[in-house]
Amino acid sequence: MAKHTVMIILSVAIVGVALGGFPPILRTPLLVAGGTALAVLSYLSSVVYCSNCKKLIEDAEQALPQSSDESTTPPKIQ
């Protein structure tokens, strides 16, 4: 199951617990645990995305190499 699917299911479960009429002694730990799990999953999802960004940037630089001739650089303003 994908991380995004788990996050959606966990979000629906949190709403269900909040609106479900659970006693406060049970509702509070469930909401804290669900919220913490959702925060950790969303953080881990962004970490994986950012680690892939570096590879994508390197691949793009290889596909479009920078030329070093002066015709592509803007003129200097004095």
N, C-alpha and C positions, 0 to 999 in steps of 0.2 A: 504494500500500500504506500502511495506517495506521501511525502510529508505534508503537502498541502491538503490532501484529503483527510489526514489525521487531524490537522488543525481545524478544518471545518467541522468535523464530527465532534471534536472536543469543545468547540465554541457552542455548538447546538446543545451539548450536554450541560455546559455551564449555564446557559439560559434556562434549560429545563430544571436544573437544581435551584436556580434563583427563583423561578416562578412556580415550582412544583409543590410548595407547601411543606417542605421538610422542616423538622424542628430545628431551632437555631443551633443546638449543640451538634447536630449532624451537618447542617447546611454550611456553617462557617468553615470547617476543615475541608469539605468537598470543594467549596469555591476557592479557597486558598490553594489547594493542591491542583485543581484544574487550571487556575490562572497562572500558577508557576510553570506547569507543564506546557501551557500554551506559549508563555514567554520564552521558555528554553527552546522549544521547537522553532519558533519564529527566528530566534537568534541564530540557531544552527543552520537554518535555511539560508539566512543572509551570509553567513560565513562561507558556506559552500559556494554560493553565487560569487562572492568576491574573490575566492581563490581561483575560480575559473576566469575571472576578468583579466588577470595578468596574462594567461595563456592566449586569450582572445586578442589582447593588445599586441602581443608578440607576433601572432599569426598575421594580424593586419599590417604590421610594420614590414613583415617579410613579403607580403603580397604587393604592397605599395612602397617600395624603397624610396627614401629621401634622396633627391639628387643634390649634389654639392656645388653645382655651377651657380654663378652669381645671377643668372638671368631669372631665377625664381625668387630671389630675395628682393624685398622692397628697397628702393633707394634710401640712403641716409639723408635725413633732413638736418641742415646746419643752421 
